[in-house]
Amino acid sequence: MDAHDKQQRRLMAASLFEQDQMSDARIGKMLGVTARAVNNWRRSWHQGGTDALMSKGRTGPQGYLDPDQRLRLRQLLRRGAKDYGFATDAWTLNRVRRVIAEAFGAAYADPSGVWRLLKAMGWSVQVPARRALERDERAIAAWVEQAWPRIEKRGPGAGPGSSLPTRRGRG
């Protein structure tokens, strides 16, 4: 449920408050929230009317980077870590933190803030496939095509098996 839907739910509660015919518990059950939440809404509504139930916008810190800086950061990250001077092309939170500090002068105290920023920007964790540098794709394909069929288990053969009857333990 997004912020708009939550606001609509509070406004529905306000219209029910005006009718003054239902308990907080019943309104809560009807709207899918607790009676305590409805009680808080009712208190706010009594103090400030319907305006008091309107969304106040996004809560919590906005982060260190404004939208233009986030766009620039996205461009920097898309070029790859090697392009920025790192030995490999994998972005780590500490590497991104360093880029942010150098490019924008914003210092994140620990990587968790960088993670929250990247998540808010729509980025997700990506784990690179680890492959040996010496890996020879053609040799692997040839082995799978030629050697594997010879050694692959094909199930029981057509000849007589060597099964022995079992007996319960003696004595």
N, CA, C and O of each residue as an XYZ file, in Angstrom:
684
protein
N       0.852     -1.173      0.000
C       0.000      0.000      0.000
C       0.897      1.235      0.000
O       1.766      1.380      0.860
N       0.682      2.116     -0.962
C       1.535      3.298     -1.047
C       0.965      4.440     -0.197
O      -0.093      4.300      0.417
N       1.675      5.564     -0.171
C       1.298      6.700      0.669
C      -0.083      7.238      0.295
O      -0.854      7.640      1.166
N      -0.390      7.245     -0.995
C      -1.696      7.743     -1.448
C      -2.828      6.876     -0.900
O      -3.838      7.388     -0.416
N      -2.647      5.551     -0.982
C      -3.665      4.632     -0.466
C      -3.858      4.795      1.039
O      -4.983      4.744      1.536
N      -2.766      4.988      1.754
C      -2.858      5.171      3.205
C      -3.605      6.456      3.539
O      -4.415      6.502      4.465
N      -3.316      7.492      2.768
C      -4.022      8.758      2.993
C      -5.515      8.586      2.718
O      -6.342      9.098      3.471
N      -5.865      7.877      1.657
C      -7.269      7.641      1.339
C      -7.959      6.879      2.469
O      -9.122      7.137      2.779
N      -7.253      5.961      3.068
C      -7.808      5.201      4.178
C      -8.088      6.120      5.375
O      -9.125      5.996      6.027
N      -7.161      7.037      5.658
C      -7.374      7.983      6.758
C      -8.539      8.914      6.463
O      -9.309      9.253      7.362
N      -8.673      9.329      5.205
C      -9.786     10.204      4.838
C     -11.128      9.476      4.938
O     -12.147     10.074      5.282
N     -11.112      8.182      4.633
C     -12.325      7.375      4.815
C     -12.687      7.339      6.298
O     -13.858      7.441      6.664
N     -11.672      7.193      7.140
C     -11.910      7.206      8.581
C     -12.502      8.548      9.002
O     -13.399      8.589      9.844
N     -12.006      9.651      8.423
C     -12.520     10.975      8.767
C     -14.006     11.086      8.441
O     -14.776     11.651      9.218
N     -14.408     10.546      7.291
C     -15.835     10.615      6.945
C     -16.665      9.770      7.911
O     -17.810     10.111      8.210
N     -16.099      8.686      8.392
C     -16.804      7.866      9.386
C     -16.844      8.569     10.748
O     -17.812      8.424     11.493
N     -15.779      9.339     11.075
C     -15.781     10.107     12.319
C     -16.913     11.127     12.300
O     -17.585     11.339     13.310
N     -17.121     11.761     11.140
C     -18.178     12.774     11.013
C     -19.556     12.171     11.288
O     -20.424     12.824     11.868
N     -19.749     10.914     10.864
C     -21.032     10.254     11.093
C     -21.214      9.884     12.568
O     -22.341      9.784     13.054
N     -20.114      9.684     13.264
C     -20.094      9.376     14.699
C     -21.040      8.232     15.073
O     -21.798      8.325     16.038
N     -20.977      7.145     14.283
C     -21.855      6.012     14.550
C     -21.100      4.713     14.845
O     -21.711      3.725     15.251
N     -19.786      4.706     14.646
C     -19.019      3.464     14.817
C     -17.897      3.655     15.825
O     -17.363      4.750     16.003
N     -17.563      2.559     16.470
C     -16.430      2.574     17.406
C     -15.119      2.530     16.615
O     -15.091      2.192     15.431
N     -14.042      2.882     17.312
C     -12.717      2.825     16.680
C     -12.384      1.398     16.259
O     -11.786      1.184     15.204
N     -12.765      0.429     17.072
C     -12.481     -0.972     16.755
C     -13.193     -1.389     15.471
O     -12.618     -2.083     14.633
N     -14.441     -0.966     15.323
C     -15.206     -1.348     14.128
C     -14.644     -0.662     12.881
O     -14.528     -1.282     11.824
N     -14.297      0.615     13.011
C     -13.690      1.334     11.881
C     -12.363      0.672     11.517
O     -12.061      0.477     10.339
N     -11.579      0.330     12.529
C     -10.296     -0.328     12.286
C     -10.459     -1.636     11.544
O      -9.720     -1.924     10.602
N     -11.430     -2.428     11.971
C     -11.685     -3.713     11.312
C     -12.098     -3.493      9.853
O     -11.675     -4.222      8.956
N     -12.929     -2.475      9.637
C     -13.408     -2.166      8.303
C     -12.276     -1.688      7.380
O     -12.264     -2.000      6.189
N     -11.331     -0.931      7.942
C     -10.243     -0.363      7.138
C      -8.962     -1.185      7.180
O      -7.994     -0.868      6.489
N      -8.954     -2.248      7.996
C      -7.776     -3.114      8.046
C      -6.634     -2.563      8.870
O      -5.467     -2.802      8.562
N      -6.970     -1.818      9.926
C      -5.944     -1.285     10.823
C      -6.383     -1.554     12.260
O      -7.492     -2.029     12.503
N      -5.512     -1.250     13.195
C      -5.839     -1.480     14.605
C      -6.744     -0.367     15.132
O      -6.791      0.732     14.579
N      -7.453     -0.675     16.204
C      -8.288      0.329     16.865
C      -7.421      1.465     17.396
O      -7.847      2.619     17.436
N      -6.207      1.127     17.801
C      -5.294      2.160     18.312
C      -4.938      3.173     17.222
O      -4.881      4.375     17.479
N      -4.698      2.677     16.002
C      -4.405      3.584     14.883
C      -5.600      4.499     14.628
O      -5.431      5.701     14.425
N      -6.807      3.932     14.639
C      -8.016      4.732     14.427
C      -8.167      5.758     15.541
O      -8.557      6.898     15.290
N      -7.861      5.356     16.769
C      -7.946      6.274     17.899
C      -6.995      7.453     17.708
O      -7.358      8.595     17.988
N      -5.786      7.179     17.236
C      -4.815      8.255     16.967
C      -5.326      9.168     15.862
O      -5.217     10.390     15.964
N      -5.886      8.577     14.797
C      -6.441      9.386     13.706
C      -7.578     10.256     14.212
O      -7.675     11.429     13.850
N      -8.450      9.678     15.059
C      -9.599     10.427     15.579
C      -9.112     11.620     16.405
O      -9.652     12.721     16.300
N      -8.083     11.385     17.230
C      -7.522     12.467     18.045
C      -6.965     13.575     17.149
O      -7.206     14.757     17.395
N      -6.227     13.192     16.118
C      -5.690     14.188     15.181
C      -6.821     14.922     14.467
O      -6.758     16.136     14.275
N      -7.833     14.192     14.085
C      -8.976     14.775     13.379
C      -9.703     15.778     14.275
O     -10.110     16.841     13.807
N      -9.867     15.449     15.559
C     -10.518     16.379     16.496
C      -9.706     17.662     16.630
O     -10.272     18.748     16.755
N      -8.376     17.539     16.605
C      -7.519     18.711     16.802
C      -7.361     19.545     15.540
O      -7.294     20.772     15.608
N      -7.300     18.870     14.363
C      -6.997     19.628     13.146
C      -7.902     19.360     11.970
O      -7.635     19.840     10.868
N      -8.957     18.614     12.169
C      -9.863     18.331     11.064
C      -9.241     17.385     10.051
O      -8.245     16.715     10.325
N      -9.852     17.347      8.879
C      -9.405     16.436      7.829
C      -7.972     16.737      7.387
O      -7.231     15.829      7.011
N      -7.584     18.018      7.433
C      -6.215     18.393      7.039
C      -5.164     17.683      7.897
O      -4.058     17.406      7.434
N      -5.521     17.394      9.151
C      -4.575     16.737     10.052
C      -4.300     15.295      9.634
O      -3.320     14.696     10.076
N      -5.164     14.736      8.780
C      -4.978     13.349      8.327
C      -4.325     13.264      6.945
O      -4.113     12.171      6.419
N      -4.013     14.405      6.371
C      -3.365     14.426      5.060
C      -1.901     14.014      5.207
O      -1.283     14.234      6.249
N      -1.361     13.418      4.151
C       0.025     12.961      4.164
C       0.965     14.150      4.318
O       0.771     15.198      3.701
N       1.964     13.972      5.133
C       2.977     15.011      5.350
C       4.162     14.840      4.409
O       5.142     15.580      4.494
N       4.067     13.867      3.517
C       5.173     13.593      2.605
C       6.081     12.516      3.174
O       5.799     11.930      4.220
N       7.155     12.272      2.481
C       8.100     11.232      2.881
C       8.708     11.584      4.230
O       9.099     12.726      4.470
N       8.782     10.585      5.111
C       9.392     10.810      6.424
C      10.822     10.288      6.415
O      11.221      9.554      5.511
N      11.566     10.662      7.400
C      12.944     10.199      7.512
C      13.888     11.110      6.761
O      13.460     12.014      6.043
N      15.165     10.868      6.931
C      16.151     11.728      6.281
C      16.099     11.579      4.760
O      15.844     10.494      4.238
N      16.339     12.663      4.078
C      16.299     12.659      2.619
C      17.598     12.132      2.014
O      17.632     11.798      0.830
N      18.648     12.054      2.793
C      19.928     11.589      2.271
C      20.803     12.774      1.907
O      20.354     13.920      1.904
N      22.031     12.488      1.607
C      22.987     13.547      1.338
C      22.943     14.051     -0.096
O      23.351     15.182     -0.361
N      22.465     13.249     -1.014
C      22.506     13.626     -2.417
C      21.144     14.071     -2.918
O      20.130     13.423     -2.657
N      21.129     15.203     -3.651
C      19.878     15.672     -4.240
C      19.621     14.883     -5.538
O      20.493     14.131     -5.974
N      18.461     15.039     -6.150
C      18.145     14.250     -7.353
C      19.151     14.399     -8.496
O      19.442     13.426     -9.191
N      19.684     15.604     -8.696
C      20.678     15.791     -9.762
C      21.969     15.029     -9.449
O      22.585     14.446    -10.342
N      22.369     15.039     -8.185
C      23.570     14.308     -7.785
C      23.348     12.802     -7.905
O      24.259     12.066     -8.285
N      22.141     12.347     -7.583
C      21.841     10.923     -7.740
C      21.919     10.504     -9.203
O      22.407      9.419     -9.520
N      21.443     11.356    -10.080
C      21.535     11.064    -11.516
C      22.997     10.978    -11.944
O      23.380     10.070    -12.683
N      23.805     11.917    -11.483
C      25.243     11.914    -11.807
C      25.918     10.667    -11.232
O      26.761     10.063    -11.895
N      25.557     10.277    -10.006
C      26.115      9.062     -9.404
C      25.741      7.843    -10.242
O      26.581      6.976    -10.484
N      24.499      7.772    -10.682
C      24.054      6.662    -11.539
C      24.923      6.576    -12.794
O      25.320      5.488    -13.211
N      25.212      7.724    -13.386
C      26.054      7.747    -14.584
C      27.467      7.266    -14.277
O      28.053      6.512    -15.053
N      28.008      7.699    -13.151
C      29.354      7.259    -12.765
C      29.400      5.749    -12.537
O      30.328      5.077    -12.987
N      28.414      5.227    -11.850
C      28.402      3.794    -11.541
C      28.197      2.961    -12.805
O      28.767      1.876    -12.920
N      27.414      3.436    -13.732
C      27.162      2.678    -14.959
C      28.410      2.557    -15.824
O      28.526      1.622    -16.617
N      29.346      3.494    -15.679
C      30.593      3.410    -16.451
C      31.476      2.272    -15.950
O      32.364      1.810    -16.667
N      31.235      1.822    -14.729
C      32.001      0.702    -14.190
C      33.092      1.145    -13.243
O      33.594      2.266    -13.328
N      33.452      0.259    -12.347
C      34.456      0.572    -11.331
C      35.852      0.708    -11.932
O      36.655      1.514    -11.461
N      36.148     -0.078    -12.972
C      37.464      0.021    -13.616
C      37.655      1.408    -14.214
O      38.742      1.980    -14.139
N      36.599      1.942    -14.804
C      36.669      3.267    -15.412
C      36.965      4.338    -14.361
O      37.525      5.389    -14.674
N      36.589      4.065    -13.132
C      36.839      5.006    -12.048
C      38.207      4.777    -11.397
O      38.607      5.531    -10.510
N      38.922      3.734    -11.837
C      40.273      3.502    -11.341
C      40.447      2.308    -10.421
O      41.538      2.098     -9.891
N      39.399      1.521    -10.219
C      39.515      0.335     -9.375
C      40.038     -0.839    -10.203
O      39.911     -0.849    -11.428
N      40.623     -1.820     -9.532
C      41.253     -2.952    -10.219
C      40.233     -3.853    -10.918
O      40.513     -4.389    -11.989
N      39.059     -4.020    -10.321
C      38.022     -4.861    -10.922
C      36.789     -4.014    -11.193
O      36.692     -2.878    -10.729
N      35.852     -4.570    -11.947
C      34.653     -3.809    -12.294
C      33.520     -3.981    -11.295
O      32.410     -3.514    -11.549
N      33.764     -4.633    -10.177
C      32.715     -4.847     -9.184
C      32.592     -3.625     -8.282
O      33.590     -3.105     -7.781
N      31.355     -3.173     -8.083
C      31.113     -2.081     -7.154
C      30.830     -2.657     -5.775
O      29.956     -3.510     -5.620
N      31.562     -2.197     -4.785
C      31.271     -2.552     -3.399
C      30.736     -1.291     -2.724
O      30.879     -0.190     -3.256
N      30.129     -1.451     -1.568
C      29.603     -0.288     -0.869
C      30.716      0.693     -0.504
O      30.521      1.907     -0.569
N      31.880      0.172     -0.120
C      32.997      1.063      0.219
C      33.510      1.807     -0.999
O      33.900      2.970     -0.894
N      33.515      1.157     -2.145
C      33.926      1.844     -3.374
C      32.941      2.940     -3.739
O      33.337      4.048     -4.100
N      31.659      2.628     -3.644
C      30.639      3.635     -3.958
C      30.740      4.794     -2.966
O      30.588      5.955     -3.349
N      30.995      4.484     -1.701
C      31.153      5.522     -0.682
C      32.316      6.445     -1.042
O      32.227      7.661     -0.873
N      33.394      5.864     -1.535
C      34.555      6.674     -1.932
C      34.225      7.571     -3.123
O      34.627      8.733     -3.161
N      33.491      7.026     -4.096
C      33.090      7.816     -5.264
C      32.211      8.984     -4.824
O      32.386     10.107     -5.296
N      31.274      8.724     -3.928
C      30.386      9.781     -3.442
C      31.195     10.869     -2.743
O      30.953     12.058     -2.951
N      32.147     10.465     -1.923
C      32.971     11.445     -1.199
C      33.783     12.294     -2.170
O      33.863     13.512     -2.009
N      34.388     11.659     -3.179
C      35.225     12.392     -4.122
C      34.412     13.250     -5.086
O      34.793     14.381     -5.385
N      33.302     12.720     -5.571
C      32.527     13.438     -6.584
C      31.614     14.513     -6.001
O      31.388     15.546     -6.631
N      31.084     14.272     -4.791
C      30.075     15.177     -4.250
C      30.430     15.768     -2.890
O      29.732     16.657     -2.404
N      31.501     15.289     -2.274
C      31.904     15.800     -0.976
C      30.988     15.370      0.162
O      31.018     15.961      1.241
N      30.174     14.343     -0.073
C      29.273     13.833      0.969
C      29.923     12.614      1.599
O      30.301     11.674      0.900
N      30.054     12.630      2.933
C      30.727     11.538      3.628
C      29.714     10.685      4.369
O      29.074     11.144      5.315
N      29.572      9.439      3.933
C      28.728      8.476      4.645
C      29.585      7.807      5.706
O      30.692      7.351      5.421
N      29.068      7.749      6.943
C      29.837      7.203      8.061
C      30.084      5.713      7.904
O      31.146      5.222      8.287
N      29.130      4.991      7.351
C      29.328      3.558      7.148
C      28.578      3.111      5.897
O      27.731      3.841      5.383
N      28.886      1.922      5.414
C      28.291      1.451      4.149
C      26.772      1.293      4.177
O      26.149      1.279      3.116
N      26.158      1.172      5.352
C      24.707      0.973      5.380
C      23.968      2.173      4.801
O      22.921      2.006      4.175
N      24.489      3.369      4.998
C      23.877      4.563      4.404
C      23.988      4.543      2.895
O      23.063      4.954      2.194
N      25.114      4.067      2.393
C      25.304      3.937      0.952
C      24.318      2.905      0.406
O      23.728      3.108     -0.656
N      24.141      1.807      1.127
C      23.207      0.767      0.701
C      21.784      1.327      0.620
O      21.067      1.057     -0.344
N      21.373      2.105      1.627
C      20.024      2.687      1.609
C      19.868      3.638      0.426
O      18.818      3.664     -0.216
N      20.907      4.419      0.136
C      20.873      5.329     -1.010
C      20.718      4.551     -2.309
O      19.864      4.876     -3.134
N      21.548      3.517     -2.493
C      21.488      2.727     -3.725
C      20.133      2.038     -3.865
O      19.576      1.973     -4.961
N      19.609      1.530     -2.767
C      18.301      0.877     -2.792
C      17.211      1.871     -3.193
O      16.321      1.541     -3.976
N      17.287      3.093     -2.651
C      16.322      4.138     -3.007
C      16.441      4.524     -4.485
O      15.472      4.968     -5.099
N      17.642      4.348     -5.046
C      17.855      4.653     -6.459
C      17.453      3.495     -7.365
O      17.534      3.605     -8.589
N      17.015      2.375     -6.763
C      16.572      1.240     -7.561
C      17.647      0.206     -7.846
O      17.424     -0.703     -8.645
N      18.806      0.320     -7.214
C      19.882     -0.639     -7.421
C      19.671     -1.822     -6.484
O      19.036     -1.680     -5.439
N      20.195     -2.980     -6.850
C      20.079     -4.168     -6.015
C      21.417     -4.892     -5.963
O      22.341     -4.582     -6.715
N      21.500     -5.852     -5.068
C      22.725     -6.633     -4.921
C      22.887     -7.530     -6.137
O      21.949     -8.212     -6.551
N      24.054     -7.523     -6.689
C      24.379     -8.398     -7.809
C      25.673     -9.119     -7.460
O      26.680     -8.478     -7.158
N      25.651    -10.418     -7.497
C      26.847    -11.191     -7.188
C      27.448    -11.669     -8.504
O      26.803    -12.405     -9.252
N      28.681    -11.254     -8.791
C      29.281    -11.665    -10.064
C      29.579    -13.155    -10.074
O      29.916    -13.745     -9.048
N      29.448    -13.755    -11.258
C      29.805    -15.164    -11.407
C      31.323    -15.260    -11.336
O      32.029    -14.553    -12.055
N      31.815    -16.122    -10.484
C      33.271    -16.268    -10.350
C      33.740    -17.365    -11.296
O      33.259    -18.498    -11.247
N      34.666    -17.016    -12.139
C      35.216    -17.973    -13.098
C      36.732    -17.828    -13.110
O      37.271    -16.728    -12.992
N      37.390    -18.941    -13.252
C      38.851    -18.923    -13.302
C      39.312    -18.193    -14.561
O      38.691    -18.308    -15.618
N      40.394    -17.448    -14.439
C      40.942    -16.751    -15.599
C      41.410    -17.738    -16.668
O      41.381    -17.438    -17.862
N      41.843    -18.923    -16.218
C      42.367    -19.928    -17.142
C      41.262    -20.714    -17.841
O      41.560    -21.570    -18.674
N      40.028    -20.453    -17.535
C      38.898    -21.221    -18.057
C      38.892    -21.167    -19.583
O      38.977    -20.094    -20.180
N      38.789    -22.347    -20.204
C      38.765    -22.457    -21.666
C      37.391    -22.990    -22.072
O      37.129    -24.189    -21.977
N      36.532    -22.102    -22.518
C      35.147    -22.470    -22.838
C      35.072    -23.524    -23.940
O      34.220    -24.411    -23.881
N      35.944    -23.443    -24.940
C      35.916    -24.431    -26.040
C      36.306    -25.821    -25.555
O      35.707    -26.815    -25.966
N      37.311    -25.894    -24.681
C      37.730    -27.186    -24.147
C      36.627    -27.788    -23.280
O      36.404    -28.998    -23.310
N      35.944    -26.953    -22.514
C      34.846    -27.436    -21.681
C      33.713    -27.970    -22.542
O      33.170    -29.039    -22.264
N      33.355    -27.232    -23.585
C      32.271    -27.671    -24.479
C      32.631    -28.991    -25.157
O      31.775    -29.864    -25.303
N      33.887    -29.145    -25.571
C      34.323    -30.387    -26.213
C      34.261    -31.545    -25.229
O      33.830    -32.639    -25.592
N      34.684    -31.322    -23.994
C      34.638    -32.376    -22.990
C      33.204    -32.809    -22.733
O      32.922    -34.006    -22.674
N      32.294    -31.851    -22.581
C      30.889    -32.170    -22.329
C      30.319    -32.967    -23.492
O      29.526    -33.886    -23.286
N      30.709    -32.630    -24.691
C      30.169    -33.304    -25.870
C      30.773    -34.695    -26.088
O      30.066    -35.611    -26.509
N      32.059    -34.865    -25.808
C      32.730    -36.128    -26.127
C      32.920    -37.037    -24.911
O      32.558    -38.213    -24.963
N      33.473    -36.519    -23.832
C      33.830    -37.365    -22.690
C      32.627    -37.652    -21.792
O      32.475    -38.774    -21.309
N      31.800    -36.688    -21.568
C      30.694    -36.872    -20.639
C      29.766    -38.021    -21.036
O      29.409    -38.819    -20.170
N      29.366    -38.141    -22.282
C      28.485    -39.262    -22.629
C      29.103    -40.632    -22.330
O      28.377    -41.579    -22.026
N      30.451    -40.750    -22.414
C      31.097    -42.032    -22.138
C      31.044    -42.377    -20.660
O      30.938    -43.551    -20.305
N      31.115    -41.376    -19.793
C      31.199    -41.665    -18.370
C      29.879    -41.455    -17.634
O      29.756    -41.818    -16.464
N      28.907    -40.880    -18.300
C      27.615    -40.622    -17.667
C      26.964    -41.930    -17.256
O      26.977    -42.897    -18.019
N      26.402    -41.971    -16.073
C      25.735    -43.168    -15.581
C      24.478    -43.387    -16.413
O      23.658    -42.484    -16.581
N      24.347    -44.583    -16.920
C      23.218    -44.863    -17.795
C      22.171    -45.743    -17.136
O      21.230    -46.161    -17.811
N      22.287    -46.037    -15.878
C      21.312    -46.861    -15.195
C      21.722    -48.319    -15.265
O      22.796    -48.631    -15.780
N      20.876    -49.234    -14.751
C      21.232    -50.660    -14.739
C      21.341    -51.215    -16.149
O      20.575    -50.857    -17.044
N      22.311    -52.093    -16.318
C      22.514    -52.727    -17.629
C      21.425    -53.750    -17.913
O      20.591    -54.039    -17.055
N      21.441    -54.299    -19.136
C      20.415    -55.256    -19.544
C      20.690    -56.660    -19.031
O      19.774    -57.482    -18.991
N      21.934    -56.964    -18.633
C      22.318    -58.316    -18.206
C      21.827    -58.632    -16.808
O      21.204    -57.805    -16.142
N      22.130    -59.882    -16.367
C      21.704    -60.298    -15.030
C      22.406    -59.473    -13.960
O      23.582    -59.134    -14.095
N      21.699    -59.163    -12.931
C      22.259    -58.374    -11.837
C      22.899    -59.268    -10.802
O      22.861    -60.491    -10.936
N      23.467    -58.705     -9.807
C      24.101    -59.502     -8.759
C      23.429    -59.208     -7.442
O      24.075    -58.793     -6.479
N      22.146    -59.422     -7.402
C      21.454    -59.177     -6.158
C      21.435    -60.450     -5.321
O      21.323    -61.548     -5.867
N      21.542    -60.315     -4.029
C      21.513    -61.443     -3.129
C      20.277    -61.328     -2.235
O      19.892    -60.234     -1.821
N      19.675    -62.460     -1.952
C      18.516    -62.375     -1.043
C      19.006    -61.985      0.348
O      20.113    -62.336      0.757
N      18.188    -61.280      1.035
C      18.561    -60.884      2.397
C      17.814    -61.748      3.393
O      16.690    -62.189      3.152
N      18.456    -61.971      4.494
C      17.828    -62.750      5.561
C      17.818    -61.932      6.830
O      18.670    -61.074      7.062
N      16.853    -62.220      7.616
C      16.860    -61.582      8.925
C      18.010    -62.172      9.726
O      18.422    -63.312      9.514
N      18.498    -61.398     10.617
C      19.624    -61.843     11.428
C      19.337    -63.128     12.167
O      18.223    -63.373     12.629
N      20.364    -63.933     12.264
C      20.206    -65.187     13.008
C      20.404    -64.949     14.482
O      21.216    -64.125     14.904
N      19.685    -65.648     15.206
C      19.837    -65.785     16.514
C      19.854    -65.156     17.694
O      20.057    -65.790     18.729
